Amino acid sequence: MRMDRKPVKGFRNFFRLGGNVLNVTLLWLMSCSAAPKRPAQTVTVRNIAESRLGLANKEADQGKYENALNILKEVRGLAVRVDDPRLLIREGLSRGNILYTLGREGEAAEVWNRALAEAESAGEQELAGAVRIYMARSALLAGGSAAAGVRERVSREIAAMKEEKLFIAFGWIVIGLAEKERGRWTEGEDAIRRALGIHEKHRYLEQAAYDWYLIASIRSLAGRYDAALEALRKAVAFDRRSENTYGLGTDWRALGDVHKKAGSQAEALAAYRRAIDIFRSLGLEQEASAVEARLDNVY
Protein backbone atom coordinates (compact mmCIF):
# COMPACT_ATOMS: atom_id res chain seq x y z
CA MET A 1 0.00 0.00 0.00
CA ARG A 2 1.31 3.37 -1.05
CA MET A 3 1.33 6.11 1.54
CA ASP A 4 1.41 9.83 0.55
CA ARG A 5 3.45 11.72 3.11
CA LYS A 6 2.22 15.15 3.92
CA PRO A 7 4.86 17.86 4.31
CA VAL A 8 5.47 18.99 7.81
CA LYS A 9 4.05 22.44 8.37
CA GLY A 10 6.71 25.11 8.04
CA PHE A 11 9.38 22.73 6.77
CA ARG A 12 9.27 24.00 3.20
CA ASN A 13 9.52 27.58 4.48
CA PHE A 14 12.54 26.61 6.51
CA PHE A 15 14.37 25.36 3.45
CA ARG A 16 13.34 28.39 1.47
CA LEU A 17 14.69 30.67 4.18
CA GLY A 18 17.79 28.57 4.56
CA GLY A 19 18.42 28.75 0.87
CA ASN A 20 18.21 32.54 0.91
CA VAL A 21 20.68 32.72 3.78
CA LEU A 22 22.99 30.35 1.96
CA ASN A 23 22.80 32.43 -1.22
CA VAL A 24 23.60 35.63 0.69
CA THR A 25 26.53 33.94 2.40
CA LEU A 26 27.91 32.66 -0.89
CA LEU A 27 27.59 36.09 -2.49
CA TRP A 28 29.44 37.65 0.47
CA LEU A 29 32.23 35.09 0.24
CA MET A 30 32.52 35.63 -3.50
CA SER A 31 32.70 39.40 -3.04
CA CYS A 32 35.43 38.98 -0.41
CA SER A 33 37.49 36.74 -2.65
CA ALA A 34 37.25 39.26 -5.48
CA ALA A 35 38.11 42.31 -3.33
CA PRO A 36 41.69 43.45 -2.64
CA LYS A 37 43.31 41.92 0.42
CA ARG A 38 42.84 43.86 3.59
CA PRO A 39 46.02 45.59 4.81
CA ALA A 40 48.00 43.98 7.59
CA GLN A 41 47.91 47.23 9.54
CA THR A 42 46.43 50.71 9.41
CA VAL A 43 48.96 53.49 8.96
CA THR A 44 46.80 56.57 8.44
CA VAL A 45 47.76 58.28 11.69
CA ARG A 46 51.37 57.19 11.35
CA ASN A 47 51.59 58.68 7.86
CA ILE A 48 50.22 61.98 9.14
CA ALA A 49 52.73 61.93 12.00
CA GLU A 50 55.61 61.17 9.61
CA SER A 51 54.60 64.07 7.39
CA ARG A 52 54.38 66.43 10.37
CA LEU A 53 57.74 65.22 11.68
CA GLY A 54 59.32 66.01 8.33
CA LEU A 55 57.76 69.48 8.40
CA ALA A 56 59.04 70.09 11.93
CA ASN A 57 62.57 69.17 10.91
CA LYS A 58 62.33 71.45 7.88
CA GLU A 59 61.12 74.33 10.05
CA ALA A 60 64.08 73.75 12.37
CA ASP A 61 66.46 73.77 9.39
CA GLN A 62 65.00 77.18 8.49
CA GLY A 63 65.69 78.49 12.01
CA LYS A 64 61.98 78.52 12.94
CA TYR A 65 62.52 76.67 16.18
CA GLU A 66 59.33 77.61 18.03
CA ASN A 67 57.23 76.57 15.05
CA ALA A 68 59.11 73.28 14.95
CA LEU A 69 58.53 72.63 18.66
CA ASN A 70 54.80 73.26 18.28
CA ILE A 71 54.60 70.80 15.38
CA LEU A 72 56.59 68.23 17.35
CA LYS A 73 54.07 68.50 20.17
CA GLU A 74 51.42 67.44 17.67
CA VAL A 75 53.67 64.61 16.40
CA ARG A 76 54.15 63.29 19.91
CA GLY A 77 50.40 63.31 20.50
CA LEU A 78 49.86 61.25 17.34
CA ALA A 79 52.67 58.86 18.29
CA VAL A 80 51.12 58.33 21.72
CA ARG A 81 47.70 57.76 20.15
CA VAL A 82 48.95 54.84 18.04
CA ASP A 83 51.55 53.75 20.62
CA ASP A 84 54.41 53.84 18.09
CA PRO A 85 57.84 53.59 19.79
CA ARG A 86 59.81 54.56 16.68
CA LEU A 87 57.83 57.76 16.25
CA LEU A 88 58.21 58.58 19.93
CA ILE A 89 61.97 58.07 19.74
CA ARG A 90 62.47 60.09 16.56
CA GLU A 91 60.29 62.90 17.86
CA GLY A 92 62.49 62.95 20.96
CA LEU A 93 65.64 63.12 18.88
CA SER A 94 64.32 66.12 16.96
CA ARG A 95 62.95 67.87 20.03
CA GLY A 96 66.18 67.38 21.97
CA ASN A 97 68.23 68.71 19.08
CA ILE A 98 66.15 71.88 18.86
CA LEU A 99 66.21 72.43 22.62
CA TYR A 100 69.98 72.02 22.62
CA THR A 101 70.32 74.50 19.74
CA LEU A 102 68.26 76.99 21.77
CA GLY A 103 70.66 76.63 24.69
CA ARG A 104 68.24 74.59 26.81
CA GLU A 105 70.75 71.83 27.45
CA GLY A 106 69.09 70.44 30.58
CA GLU A 107 65.74 70.00 28.85
CA ALA A 108 67.47 68.44 25.83
CA ALA A 109 69.21 65.90 28.05
CA GLU A 110 65.90 64.92 29.67
CA VAL A 111 64.26 64.42 26.29
CA TRP A 112 67.17 62.34 24.97
CA ASN A 113 67.26 60.19 28.10
CA ARG A 114 63.54 59.49 27.71
CA ALA A 115 64.06 58.62 24.02
CA LEU A 116 66.95 56.31 24.94
CA ALA A 117 64.86 54.48 27.54
CA GLU A 118 62.05 54.09 24.98
CA ALA A 119 64.46 52.73 22.36
CA GLU A 120 66.04 50.22 24.73
CA SER A 121 62.64 49.09 26.02
CA ALA A 122 61.30 48.61 22.48
CA GLY A 123 64.43 46.80 21.29
CA GLU A 124 65.17 49.55 18.77
CA GLN A 125 68.92 49.23 19.02
CA GLU A 126 69.81 51.38 16.03
CA LEU A 127 67.69 54.26 17.29
CA ALA A 128 69.22 53.80 20.73
CA GLY A 129 72.60 54.19 19.05
CA ALA A 130 71.34 57.35 17.33
CA VAL A 131 70.39 58.84 20.71
CA ARG A 132 73.85 58.04 22.08
CA ILE A 133 75.40 59.77 19.05
CA TYR A 134 73.36 62.91 19.79
CA MET A 135 74.53 62.77 23.39
CA ALA A 136 78.14 62.37 22.27
CA ARG A 137 77.81 65.48 20.12
CA SER A 138 76.40 67.49 23.03
CA ALA A 139 79.34 66.37 25.19
CA LEU A 140 81.70 67.38 22.38
CA LEU A 141 80.17 70.83 22.01
CA ALA A 142 80.32 71.31 25.78
CA GLY A 143 84.11 71.34 25.49
CA GLY A 144 86.67 69.75 27.75
CA SER A 145 88.48 66.58 26.75
CA ALA A 146 85.43 64.89 25.23
CA ALA A 147 86.75 65.16 21.66
CA ALA A 148 89.48 62.58 22.23
CA GLY A 149 87.06 59.70 22.83
CA VAL A 150 84.26 60.68 20.48
CA ARG A 151 85.58 58.89 17.39
CA GLU A 152 85.80 55.55 19.17
CA ARG A 153 82.40 55.91 20.85
CA VAL A 154 80.55 57.01 17.75
CA SER A 155 82.33 54.54 15.48
CA ARG A 156 80.97 51.70 17.61
CA GLU A 157 77.44 53.01 17.18
CA ILE A 158 77.87 53.43 13.42
CA ALA A 159 79.23 49.88 13.06
CA ALA A 160 76.06 48.48 14.68
CA MET A 161 73.75 50.32 12.27
CA LYS A 162 72.46 48.85 9.02
CA GLU A 163 69.17 50.57 8.21
CA GLU A 164 69.38 54.07 9.72
CA LYS A 165 71.41 55.73 6.95
CA LEU A 166 70.72 59.29 8.08
CA PHE A 167 71.92 58.55 11.59
CA ILE A 168 75.02 56.82 10.21
CA ALA A 169 75.71 60.04 8.29
CA PHE A 170 75.12 62.09 11.43
CA GLY A 171 77.59 59.90 13.27
CA TRP A 172 80.25 60.71 10.69
CA ILE A 173 79.48 64.40 11.09
CA VAL A 174 80.02 64.13 14.85
CA ILE A 175 83.33 62.35 14.24
CA GLY A 176 84.30 65.10 11.80
CA LEU A 177 83.50 67.77 14.38
CA ALA A 178 85.56 65.92 16.98
CA GLU A 179 88.55 65.74 14.63
CA LYS A 180 88.11 69.42 13.80
CA GLU A 181 88.16 70.20 17.53
CA ARG A 182 91.47 68.36 17.81
CA GLY A 183 92.95 70.25 14.86
CA ARG A 184 93.07 67.12 12.69
CA TRP A 185 91.91 68.81 9.51
CA THR A 186 92.38 65.95 7.04
CA GLU A 187 90.67 63.40 9.29
CA GLY A 188 87.86 65.84 9.96
CA GLU A 189 87.17 66.48 6.29
CA ASP A 190 87.38 62.77 5.47
CA ALA A 191 84.71 62.01 8.09
CA ILE A 192 82.39 64.73 6.81
CA ARG A 193 82.84 63.41 3.28
CA ARG A 194 81.59 60.00 4.48
CA ALA A 195 78.38 61.74 5.54
CA LEU A 196 78.29 63.69 2.28
CA GLY A 197 78.43 60.45 0.27
CA ILE A 198 75.31 59.17 2.03
CA HIS A 199 73.43 62.45 1.67
CA GLU A 200 74.26 62.84 -2.02
CA LYS A 201 73.39 59.21 -2.81
CA HIS A 202 69.96 59.51 -1.23
CA ARG A 203 69.43 63.13 -2.42
CA TYR A 204 69.22 64.76 0.98
CA LEU A 205 70.03 68.14 -0.52
CA GLU A 206 69.87 70.31 2.62
CA GLN A 207 72.07 67.90 4.54
CA ALA A 208 74.59 67.77 1.69
CA ALA A 209 74.72 71.57 1.74
CA TYR A 210 75.46 71.49 5.46
CA ASP A 211 78.24 68.93 4.86
CA TRP A 212 79.94 71.30 2.44
CA TYR A 213 79.46 74.12 4.94
CA LEU A 214 81.31 72.07 7.58
CA ILE A 215 84.06 71.15 5.14
CA ALA A 216 84.47 74.86 4.39
CA SER A 217 84.78 75.57 8.11
CA ILE A 218 87.55 72.97 8.45
CA ARG A 219 89.41 74.31 5.43
CA SER A 220 89.10 77.89 6.66
CA LEU A 221 90.56 76.99 10.05
CA ALA A 222 93.43 75.28 8.25
CA GLY A 223 94.10 78.56 6.38
CA ARG A 224 92.98 77.13 3.02
CA TYR A 225 90.74 80.02 2.09
CA ASP A 226 90.36 79.31 -1.62
CA ALA A 227 89.38 75.72 -0.88
CA ALA A 228 86.94 76.94 1.78
CA LEU A 229 85.30 79.31 -0.72
CA GLU A 230 84.99 76.46 -3.19
CA ALA A 231 83.21 74.33 -0.56
CA LEU A 232 80.84 77.16 0.34
CA ARG A 233 79.89 77.65 -3.31
CA LYS A 234 78.92 73.98 -3.38
CA ALA A 235 76.87 74.53 -0.23
CA VAL A 236 75.08 77.40 -1.95
CA ALA A 237 74.36 75.19 -4.97
CA PHE A 238 72.76 72.48 -2.83
CA ASP A 239 70.76 74.96 -0.75
CA ARG A 240 69.47 76.59 -3.93
CA ARG A 241 68.33 73.21 -5.23
CA SER A 242 66.44 72.54 -2.00
CA GLU A 243 65.18 76.14 -1.67
CA ASN A 244 66.69 76.22 1.82
CA THR A 245 66.52 79.95 2.46
CA TYR A 246 67.97 79.85 5.96
CA GLY A 247 70.85 77.70 4.75
CA LEU A 248 71.55 80.18 1.95
CA GLY A 249 71.73 82.98 4.49
CA THR A 250 74.30 81.11 6.58
CA ASP A 251 76.26 80.15 3.43
CA TRP A 252 76.57 83.76 2.27
CA ARG A 253 77.45 84.92 5.78
CA ALA A 254 80.24 82.35 5.85
CA LEU A 255 81.38 83.44 2.39
CA GLY A 256 81.68 86.95 3.78
CA ASP A 257 83.73 85.69 6.73
CA VAL A 258 86.14 83.73 4.55
CA HIS A 259 86.55 86.56 2.02
CA LYS A 260 87.31 88.87 4.95
CA LYS A 261 89.99 86.49 6.27
CA ALA A 262 91.47 86.27 2.79
CA GLY A 263 91.63 90.08 2.57
CA SER A 264 89.01 90.38 -0.19
CA GLN A 265 87.04 93.31 1.21
CA ALA A 266 84.73 93.98 -1.74
CA GLU A 267 83.74 90.33 -2.00
CA ALA A 268 83.18 90.16 1.76
CA LEU A 269 80.87 93.17 1.72
CA ALA A 270 78.89 91.78 -1.22
CA ALA A 271 78.47 88.42 0.48
CA TYR A 272 77.39 90.00 3.78
CA ARG A 273 74.81 92.18 2.04
CA ARG A 274 73.40 89.17 0.26
CA ALA A 275 73.12 87.29 3.55
CA ILE A 276 71.30 90.26 5.10
CA ASP A 277 68.76 90.31 2.28
CA ILE A 278 68.14 86.59 2.54
CA PHE A 279 67.66 86.64 6.32
CA ARG A 280 65.28 89.59 6.03
CA SER A 281 63.26 87.72 3.40
CA LEU A 282 62.52 85.20 6.15
CA GLY A 283 61.72 87.89 8.68
CA LEU A 284 64.81 86.98 10.72
CA GLU A 285 65.75 90.48 11.77
CA GLN A 286 68.08 89.38 14.56
CA GLU A 287 70.24 87.34 12.16
CA ALA A 288 70.19 90.16 9.59
CA SER A 289 71.27 92.73 12.20
CA ALA A 290 74.09 90.47 13.39
CA VAL A 291 75.46 90.32 9.85
CA GLU A 292 75.08 94.10 9.45
CA ALA A 293 77.33 94.54 12.48
CA ARG A 294 80.11 92.76 10.54
CA LEU A 295 80.05 95.29 7.73
CA ASP A 296 81.88 97.92 9.74
CA ASN A 297 84.69 95.48 10.54
CA VAL A 298 85.54 94.47 7.00
CA TYR A 299 88.21 97.12 6.43
N, C-alpha and C positions, 0 to 999 in steps of 0.2 A: 504494500500500500504506500502510495506516494503522499508525502506530507509537505504542504507549502508552509515554509517558515515565514512568519511575519517579522518585519524589521522591528528592532527594539526602538521605542520612541526616543527620539533625540540622537540616535546613533549616527544617522546619515548627516545630521547637522554638525556633529562633532568632527566627522571626517572632512566635511566641507570647510569648517573653520580651521581645522588642522592643516589642510592643504593651503589655505591662504597664508597662514603663518609660515609654513614651509617655503612658499613662493617668495614671501618678503625676505625671509632669512637668506635664501639663495641669491636674490637680487643684491642684498647688502654685501654678501661675501664676494660676489662678482665685481661690485663696484669697488670694494677694497683692494681686490687683486689688480684691478686696472689702474688705480690711483697711484701717484708717486709714493715711495716709502716715506714714512714719517721720520723726521730727524731724530738723531740719537739724543740731542739736547737742544734746549732753547737758548739762543744767544742774543736776543734782542736787546736786553738791558746791558749786557756785556759790550755789545757793539757800540751802543751809545756812550758807555763809559770810556771805551778805548778812544773814540772820536774826541771826547771832551778832554781826555788826558793828553792827546796830541795837541789840542788847541792850547791847553795850559802850558805845555812845554814851549810852544811857539811864542806865546805871550811873554814867557820868561826870557826867551832868546831876544825878544824885542825890548827888554828892560821894563816891561809892564808887570812888575812883580806882584802888586796888590791884586790886579786882575787875575793873574795866574793862581794866586792863593785862593781866591773866591771860587774859581773854576774847580780847583782841586778839592775844595770842600764838597762840591757837588759830586765829583768823581768818587770820593770816599763814601758818600751816602749810597751811591749806586752799588759800589763794591760790597758794602755791608748788606745791602738788600738781597744780593744774590750769593752772599757768603763766598766770595772769590778771593782766595789767598793771594794769587799772583797780582791781581789788581790792587789789593791792599798794600802789598809790598812795593809795587812800582809807584803807587801814589805817594808812599812814604819816602821813597828815594827822591822823587821830584820835590816834594814839600821840604824835606830836609835841606836839599841843595839850595832852594830859594831862601830859606831862613838863614842859612849860613852866609849866602851872598849879601843878605841884608844886615849882617853883623849880629844876628841872634843865634850865636853859637850854642848856647845852652839848650834852647828849644830845638835846634837842629839835631843835637846829640840825642835828645829824648825821642824824637821822631825816628831817627835811624835805629836806635836800640829797640824800639817797638817793631820796626820793620824786620830787624834781624831775628827777633824772637818769633815773629810770624813765619819767616822763611824757614827757620830751623824746625819749628813745630809742624809745618806743612811738608817738610822734606824737600823743599825747593833749594837745593844746595847751590846751584849756580846763582840764584838771586841772593842767597846768603853771602856768597862770595862778592857779589856786586856791592852789597851794603858795606862789607869790610873794606873794599877798595875806596868807597866814598869816605869812610872813616880814616883810612890811611892818608888820603889827600888832605883832610882837615887837619890831621896831625902835622903833615908836611907844611901846610900854610901857616900853622901856628908858630913855626920856627923851631929853634933848638937843634938837637942832633938827630931829629927824626929822619932827615933825608938819607942818612947812611943806610938805614935798614929797609927803606921803602921798596927798592927794586926787588929784593928777595921776597918780601911779604907779598907784594902785588903779583910777582911772577908766579908764585904758588897758586894764587887765585885764578890767574889767567890759564894756567896749565890744566886746571880742573874744569874749565868751561868748554862746551862744545857748541851749544845752541845760541847763547846770548852774545851775538857778534858785536852789538853796540857797546856792551859792557866790557868785552875784551878790548875794544878800541879805547874805551875810557881808561882801562887799566894801563895801556901803553902811554896814554897822555900823562897819567900820574907818574909813571916811571920817567918819562921825559922831563917833567917838571922837577922831579927829584934830582936828576942828573944836571939839569940847569942850575939848581940850587947849589950843587957841589962844584960848579964851574967846569963840568965835563961836557963841553959844547957838542962834540961829535956824537957822543953817546946819547945826549939829549935829543939831537935832531934825528938820529936813527930811530929812537923810540917813537917819536911823534910821527915819523914817516910810516911806521907800522900801523898806527891808527889811521893815517891818511889813506893807506892802501885799502883798508876795510871800508872807509867812508866813500871813497871814489868808486869802488866796485859795486856797492849797493846804492849809489847815487844819493847819499846823504849830503846834499850840497852845502847846507849851513855848517855842518860839522867839518866838512872838508875845508871850508873857508877859515874856520877857527884853527884848524891844524896849521894852515899856512901862516896864520897870524902868530901862532906860537913859534913856528920855525923862524919867522922874521925876528921875534923877540930874542931868540937864542943867537941868531947871527948878529944882531945889533950889539948885544952884550959882548960878543967876541970881537967887535970892531969891524965887522964885515958889512959895511953900510950898503954897498951896491947890491950885495946878495940879499940883504934884508929888504931893500926896496923891491927887488924882484919877487920875493916871497909875498910881500904885501900886495903887489899888483895881482898876483894869483888869488889872494884872498878876496880882493875886490871883484875879480871875475866870477868867482863862485857865489859871492853874496849878491851880485847882480842877477845871476841866473835864478837864485832862489827868492829874489825880491826881499832880501833881509835888510831892511832899512837901518835898523839899529846896528847890525854888523858893519854896514857900509860906513856909518858914522865913526865907529871905532877904528875901522881900517884907515880912513882918511886922517883921523887924528894921529894914528901911529905913523902914517906917511909924513905928516908934518914934523913929528918928533925926530924921525930918522933923518929927514932932510936938514933939520936944524943941527943935529949932531955932525952931519957931513959938511956943514958950512954952506949949504945951499939955501940962502935966506928967501929968495923969491919963491922957490918951490915950496918951502915950508909955509910961507904965508898963504899961498894958493891952496895948499892942502888943508890948512886949518880953517880957512874960510868955507871950503867945501863941507868940511865936517860940521861946522856951525849951521850951515843951511840944512843939512840932512837931519841933524838933531832937532832943529826947530820945526821941520816938516812933521815930526812925530809929536810935537808939543813938549819936548824934553828941554825946557828952558834951563834947568840946572846944569845939564851936560853941555849945552850950547854956551852958557856963560863961563863954564870952566875952561872951555877951549878958547874963548875970547881973551881970557886972562893970559893965555900963552902968547898972544900976538905981540904984546909989548916986550916980550923977552927974546924975540927972534934975533934982533941985532945986538 
